[in-house]
Amino acid sequence: MKTSPLVRLSLLIISLAIASPNLTAQLAPTANYGSNDAFPVGLSPTPVSQSPPWAYTRPTEKEKVKLFEFDAFGPYSFAKAALGGGIQQATKSPPEWGTGWDAFGTRVASNFGIQLVTTSTRYGMAEVLHEDTAYYRCQCTGFLPRFGHALISTLTGRHGADGHTDFSISGLISRYAGTMTALAWYPDRYGVKDGFRMGNYNLLGQVAGDVALEFYLWRPTHIV
């Protein structure tokens, strides 16, 4: 049975994430207190005097809330919703929503809803499974290593007290939870198969988002 390029690419990402412990150990060594990149994107480090050469500290509950707010309501989430809405508007998907500004607003709102469910599911499951799914920039150098780190980070998280990187169940399930929930407001002709297909796009959209987080320089400078 033939599979679409989108499905094959999604399966490749999942396979890389499952087989990632050795690879991520090379791409992203244990976090360094002396570097801002050792902290989750969306937070800033607290200065530590005479810090050890390397260490990992799990985000506090307050920091987790700020990370959730950054992922759910930060500039990236609105930008992705608007970009996705623009693409859907250009391709008239779904056609039942029509054209014009009202249709565009509906598509953007739909994408934002998918992202909100995705993010809420990811953080909720991560809390239950004791996963740290925050995005940490690579401690490596060079475009390809950093790009590989961003690719794998889509479906990996920090585990245990030492923060070792491993496959993230919440990172995978949340991508499809968001699009399956969207079936509640999509036209009636959309079913589970469509929800899975949109979940593949959701997964690839997160890859693009992680690449942006890896290479884009701006992020909040303090915790309110």
C-alpha positions as CSV (number, residue, x, y, z in Angstrom):
1,M,0.0,0.0,0.0
2,K,1.3,3.4,-1.0
3,T,1.8,6.1,1.6
4,S,1.9,9.8,1.0
5,P,5.2,11.8,1.3
6,L,3.6,13.6,4.3
7,V,3.0,10.3,6.2
8,R,6.5,9.0,5.3
9,L,8.1,12.2,6.6
10,S,6.1,12.1,9.8
11,L,7.1,8.4,10.4
12,L,10.7,9.4,9.8
13,I,10.5,12.1,12.5
14,I,8.9,9.6,14.9
15,S,11.5,7.0,14.1
16,L,14.4,9.5,14.7
17,A,12.8,10.6,18.0
18,I,12.4,7.0,19.3
19,A,16.0,6.2,18.3
20,S,17.3,9.6,19.6
21,P,19.0,9.0,23.0
22,N,22.5,8.4,21.5
23,L,22.1,11.0,18.8
24,T,20.7,13.8,21.1
25,A,23.5,13.1,23.5
26,Q,25.9,14.2,20.7
27,L,23.8,17.1,19.5
28,A,22.7,18.5,22.9
29,P,25.1,17.9,25.8
30,T,23.9,18.4,29.3
31,A,22.8,22.0,29.9
32,N,25.5,24.5,31.0
33,Y,24.6,27.0,33.7
34,G,26.8,29.6,32.0
35,S,24.8,29.8,28.8
36,N,21.4,31.2,28.2
37,D,20.8,28.4,25.8
38,A,20.8,25.9,28.7
39,F,17.4,27.2,29.8
40,P,14.1,26.6,28.1
41,V,13.2,29.0,25.4
42,G,10.8,31.5,27.0
43,L,12.6,31.7,30.3
44,S,15.8,33.4,31.3
45,P,18.5,32.0,33.6
46,T,18.9,33.0,37.3
47,P,22.6,33.9,37.8
48,V,24.5,31.3,39.8
49,S,27.9,32.2,41.3
50,Q,30.6,29.6,41.1
51,S,28.3,27.3,39.1
52,P,29.5,23.8,38.0
53,P,30.6,23.3,34.4
54,W,27.3,21.6,33.6
55,A,24.0,20.9,35.2
56,Y,20.4,20.3,34.5
57,T,17.6,21.8,36.7
58,R,13.9,21.0,36.0
59,P,11.7,24.0,35.6
60,T,9.8,25.0,38.7
61,E,6.0,25.0,38.8
62,K,6.0,28.7,38.2
63,E,8.3,28.4,35.3
64,K,6.1,25.6,33.8
65,V,3.2,28.0,33.8
66,K,5.2,30.7,32.1
67,L,6.4,28.1,29.5
68,F,2.8,27.1,28.9
69,E,1.7,30.7,28.4
70,F,4.6,31.3,26.0
71,D,3.8,28.2,23.9
72,A,0.0,28.7,24.0
73,F,-0.4,32.5,23.8
74,G,3.0,33.7,22.7
75,P,3.9,35.3,19.4
76,Y,4.8,32.0,17.7
77,S,1.3,30.5,18.3
78,F,-0.5,33.5,16.8
79,A,2.0,33.6,13.9
80,K,1.5,29.9,13.1
81,A,-2.3,30.2,13.3
82,A,-2.3,33.2,11.0
83,L,0.2,31.5,8.5
84,G,-1.8,28.3,8.5
85,G,-5.0,30.3,8.0
86,G,-3.5,32.1,5.1
87,I,-2.5,28.9,3.4
88,Q,-5.9,27.4,4.0
89,Q,-7.5,30.6,2.6
90,A,-5.4,30.4,-0.5
91,T,-6.3,26.7,-1.0
92,K,-9.9,27.2,0.1
93,S,-9.6,24.5,2.7
94,P,-12.1,23.4,3.9
95,P,-14.3,24.8,1.0
96,E,-17.4,24.9,3.2
97,W,-15.9,27.9,5.1
98,G,-16.0,30.0,2.0
99,T,-13.8,33.0,1.2
100,G,-13.4,36.6,2.5
101,W,-12.3,38.0,5.8
102,D,-14.9,36.1,7.9
103,A,-13.7,32.8,6.4
104,F,-10.1,33.8,7.1
105,G,-10.9,34.6,10.7
106,T,-12.6,31.2,11.0
107,R,-9.6,29.4,9.7
108,V,-7.2,31.3,12.0
109,A,-9.4,30.7,15.0
110,S,-9.6,27.0,14.1
111,N,-5.8,26.7,13.9
112,F,-5.4,28.6,17.2
113,G,-7.9,26.2,18.8
114,I,-5.9,23.2,17.5
115,Q,-2.7,24.6,18.9
116,L,-4.3,25.4,22.2
117,V,-5.6,21.8,22.6
118,T,-2.2,20.5,21.4
119,T,-0.3,22.6,23.9
120,S,-2.6,21.9,26.8
121,T,-2.5,18.1,26.1
122,R,1.3,18.2,25.9
123,Y,1.8,20.0,29.1
124,G,-0.9,18.1,30.9
125,M,0.5,14.7,29.9
126,A,4.0,15.8,30.6
127,E,3.1,16.7,34.1
128,V,1.5,13.3,34.7
129,L,4.4,11.4,33.0
130,H,7.1,13.6,34.6
131,E,8.4,14.8,31.3
132,D,10.1,18.1,30.6
133,T,8.9,19.0,27.1
134,A,10.3,22.6,27.1
135,Y,12.5,23.5,24.1
136,Y,16.2,23.8,24.9
137,R,18.5,25.2,22.3
138,C,21.3,23.0,21.2
139,Q,24.7,23.3,23.0
140,C,26.3,22.4,19.7
141,T,27.5,24.6,16.9
142,G,26.9,24.5,13.1
143,F,23.8,24.6,11.1
144,L,23.2,20.9,10.5
145,P,23.7,19.8,14.1
146,R,21.4,22.5,15.4
147,F,18.9,21.7,12.7
148,G,19.0,18.0,13.6
149,H,18.5,19.0,17.3
150,A,15.4,21.0,16.4
151,L,14.0,18.2,14.3
152,I,14.5,15.5,17.1
153,S,13.3,17.9,19.8
154,T,9.8,17.8,18.3
155,L,9.2,14.4,19.8
156,T,11.7,14.2,22.7
157,G,11.8,15.6,26.2
158,R,13.9,15.7,29.3
159,H,13.5,12.8,31.7
160,G,14.6,12.1,35.2
161,A,16.6,14.2,37.6
162,D,19.6,14.3,35.2
163,G,17.4,15.6,32.4
164,H,18.5,12.9,29.8
165,T,16.7,13.2,26.5
166,D,14.4,10.4,25.4
167,F,11.2,9.9,23.3
168,S,8.2,11.9,24.6
169,I,4.8,10.2,24.6
170,S,3.1,13.5,25.3
171,G,5.0,15.1,22.4
172,L,3.5,12.6,20.0
173,I,0.0,12.2,21.3
174,S,-0.7,15.9,21.7
175,R,-0.2,16.6,18.0
176,Y,-3.1,14.3,17.1
177,A,-5.2,15.2,20.1
178,G,-5.4,18.8,18.8
179,T,-6.5,17.8,15.3
180,M,-8.9,15.1,16.4
181,T,-10.6,17.7,18.7
182,A,-10.9,20.0,15.7
183,L,-13.3,17.5,14.1
184,A,-15.9,18.9,16.5
185,W,-16.1,22.2,14.5
186,Y,-14.9,21.0,11.1
187,P,-17.6,20.2,8.5
188,D,-19.4,16.9,9.1
189,R,-17.7,15.1,6.2
190,Y,-14.4,15.2,8.1
191,G,-13.6,12.0,10.0
192,V,-10.9,10.3,12.0
193,K,-8.7,9.7,8.8
194,D,-8.8,13.5,8.2
195,G,-7.9,14.1,11.9
196,F,-4.9,11.9,11.5
197,R,-3.9,13.6,8.3
198,M,-4.2,17.0,9.9
199,G,-2.2,15.7,12.9
200,N,0.7,14.9,10.5
201,Y,0.6,18.6,9.4
202,N,0.4,19.6,13.0
203,L,3.6,17.5,13.7
204,L,5.4,19.1,10.8
205,G,4.3,22.5,11.9
206,Q,5.9,21.9,15.3
207,V,9.1,20.9,13.5
208,A,9.1,24.4,11.8
209,G,8.3,26.0,15.1
210,D,11.2,24.3,16.9
211,V,13.6,25.3,14.0
212,A,12.4,28.9,14.6
213,L,13.1,28.6,18.3
214,E,16.5,27.2,17.6
215,F,17.7,29.9,15.3
216,Y,15.5,32.9,16.1
217,L,17.3,35.2,18.5
218,W,14.4,36.9,20.4
219,R,12.8,35.5,23.6
220,P,11.5,37.0,26.8
221,T,14.2,38.2,29.2
222,H,12.6,37.7,32.5
223,I,9.8,35.9,34.4
224,V,6.9,38.1,35.6
